[in-house]
Amino acid sequence: MTGRGIAGIRRLWPRTRRAWALAVFGVLTFFVLDVLALRGSDLALDLLIFLSGMLAGAVAARLATYPLRRMAGNPGIWRTVGLFVGLASVFVIIFGGTALAGIPPYPTAEGGNVGTMIYGLALGFLVGVPGGLVRAGSREHRPSPVPDLKVAAVILVTVAALFGLLFMLFLLLEYALVPLIRALAG
């Protein structure tokens, strides 16, 4: 029995350098947030509660989707299905959790730490479901990631340009049209 237990624990250890770096970064992040929360930082306490909820939500999502991995055929389709299931579960977790806790479903100061934990749990569940529906060894066959980077760059530049135009419109309205309207009205 102990041989099987040790082998089961060894399967949970990170296998690549990237996974080890991510695990060490996660542990250090929680350690720093713990120290800062113990020293009295409210922001660190809120981040610690949110990240703990997110971690618990991701683990719960992986455990909930584990029996469904055997049905997974095409990884792309199952990730899309997982994304929609994750989005639906976010609303269920937020509205159900806040109703059970007796707090408003939108983030307010009245929600406190419970609201922060519920939102972290919902986000963790959203992140964990799509990856949980796909087998670990399955890979999606894609030609090249380079076109995806070009599309992402075009999208980011477009969004930044739209924000810049909206900011210029705000400045025009605030400092040119509003004083003109006040002068004409007064």
C-alpha positions in Angstrom: 0.0 0.0 0.0 2.8 2.5 0.8 4.4 1.8 -2.6 1.3 2.8 -4.4 0.9 5.9 -2.2 4.4 7.1 -2.9 4.0 6.5 -6.6 0.7 8.5 -6.5 2.4 11.4 -4.8 5.3 11.3 -7.3 2.8 11.7 -10.1 1.7 15.0 -8.6 5.2 16.5 -8.6 6.1 18.9 -11.5 7.9 17.2 -14.3 9.4 20.1 -16.2 11.6 23.1 -15.3 8.7 25.4 -16.3 6.3 23.5 -14.0 8.9 23.7 -11.1 9.4 27.4 -11.7 5.6 28.0 -11.7 5.2 25.9 -8.5 8.1 27.8 -6.7 6.6 31.1 -7.9 3.2 30.2 -6.5 4.6 29.1 -3.1 6.7 32.3 -2.9 3.7 34.4 -3.8 1.5 32.9 -1.1 4.4 33.2 1.4 4.9 36.9 0.7 1.2 37.5 0.9 1.0 35.7 4.2 3.8 37.7 5.6 2.3 41.0 4.4 -1.2 40.0 5.7 0.3 39.2 9.1 1.9 42.6 9.2 -1.5 44.2 8.7 -1.8 44.9 4.9 -5.5 44.8 3.9 -4.6 44.5 0.2 -2.4 41.5 0.8 -5.2 39.9 2.8 -7.7 40.5 0.0 -5.3 39.1 -2.6 -4.6 36.1 -0.4 -8.3 35.3 0.0 -8.9 35.8 -3.7 -6.0 33.6 -4.8 -6.9 31.0 -2.3 -10.4 30.9 -3.6 -9.1 30.8 -7.2 -6.8 27.9 -6.3 -9.7 26.0 -4.6 -12.0 26.7 -7.6 -9.4 25.4 -10.1 -8.8 22.2 -8.1 -12.6 21.7 -7.7 -13.1 22.2 -11.5 -10.3 19.7 -12.3 -11.9 17.2 -9.9 -15.4 17.8 -11.2 -14.3 17.3 -14.8 -12.1 14.3 -14.2 -14.8 11.7 -15.0 -15.6 13.4 -18.3 -12.0 13.2 -19.7 -12.6 9.8 -21.1 -15.2 11.1 -23.4 -12.9 13.8 -24.8 -12.1 13.3 -28.5 -11.1 16.5 -30.2 -9.3 18.8 -27.7 -10.4 22.0 -29.5 -14.1 21.2 -29.2 -13.9 20.1 -25.6 -12.0 23.2 -24.6 -14.7 25.3 -26.2 -17.4 23.3 -24.5 -15.4 23.7 -21.2 -15.2 27.4 -21.7 -19.0 27.7 -22.0 -19.5 25.4 -19.1 -17.0 27.4 -17.1 -18.8 30.7 -18.0 -22.2 29.2 -16.9 -20.7 27.9 -13.7 -19.3 31.4 -12.9 -22.8 32.8 -12.8 -24.1 29.9 -10.8 -21.2 30.2 -8.3 -21.5 34.0 -8.0 -25.3 34.2 -7.7 -25.7 31.0 -5.7 -22.8 31.8 -3.3 -23.9 35.4 -2.7 -27.5 34.3 -2.1 -26.3 31.7 0.4 -24.0 34.2 2.1 -26.7 36.9 2.1 -24.6 39.5 0.3 -25.3 41.4 -2.9 -24.1 39.6 -6.1 -22.0 42.5 -7.3 -18.7 43.4 -5.5 -19.2 45.8 -2.7 -17.7 46.5 0.7 -20.7 44.8 2.3 -19.5 41.4 0.7 -16.2 41.6 2.6 -13.9 38.6 2.6 -16.7 36.2 1.7 -17.5 38.1 -1.5 -13.8 38.1 -2.4 -13.6 34.3 -1.8 -16.7 33.7 -3.9 -15.3 35.7 -6.8 -12.0 33.9 -6.6 -13.7 30.6 -6.5 -15.8 31.5 -9.6 -12.7 32.6 -11.5 -10.7 29.5 -10.5 -13.6 27.3 -11.7 -13.7 29.2 -15.0 -9.9 28.7 -15.5 -10.0 25.0 -14.4 -12.9 23.6 -16.5 -11.6 23.9 -20.1 -8.3 22.3 -19.2 -10.0 19.7 -17.1 -12.1 18.4 -20.0 -9.0 17.6 -22.1 -6.7 14.7 -21.6 -3.2 15.5 -20.5 -1.5 13.8 -23.4 -3.8 15.1 -26.2 -2.6 17.9 -28.3 -4.4 20.0 -30.8 -2.8 20.0 -34.2 -2.1 23.5 -35.3 0.0 24.6 -38.2 2.0 27.4 -36.5 1.6 29.8 -33.6 3.0 32.8 -35.6 -0.3 33.8 -37.3 -1.9 33.8 -33.8 0.7 36.3 -32.6 0.0 38.5 -35.6 -3.7 38.4 -34.9 -3.1 39.1 -31.3 -0.9 42.1 -32.2 -3.6 43.5 -34.5 -6.2 43.1 -31.9 -4.1 44.8 -29.2 -3.2 47.7 -31.5 -6.8 48.1 -32.5 -8.0 48.2 -28.9 -5.2 50.6 -27.9 -6.1 52.9 -30.8 -9.8 52.8 -29.8 -9.0 53.7 -26.3 -6.8 56.5 -27.5 -9.6 57.8 -29.7 -12.0 57.6 -26.8 -9.6 59.5 -24.6 -9.2 62.2 -27.2 -13.0 62.4 -27.5 -13.3 62.8 -23.8 -10.7 65.6 -23.7 -12.5 67.3 -26.6 -15.8 67.1 -24.8 -14.5 68.0 -21.3 -12.2 70.9 -22.2 -13.8 72.3 -25.4 -17.5 71.6 -25.6 -18.5 71.7 -22.0 -17.0 75.2 -21.4 -18.6 76.4 -24.6 -22.0 75.0 -23.6 -21.6 76.6 -20.1 -20.7 80.0 -21.7 -23.7 79.9 -24.0 -26.1 78.7 -21.3 -24.9 81.3 -18.7 
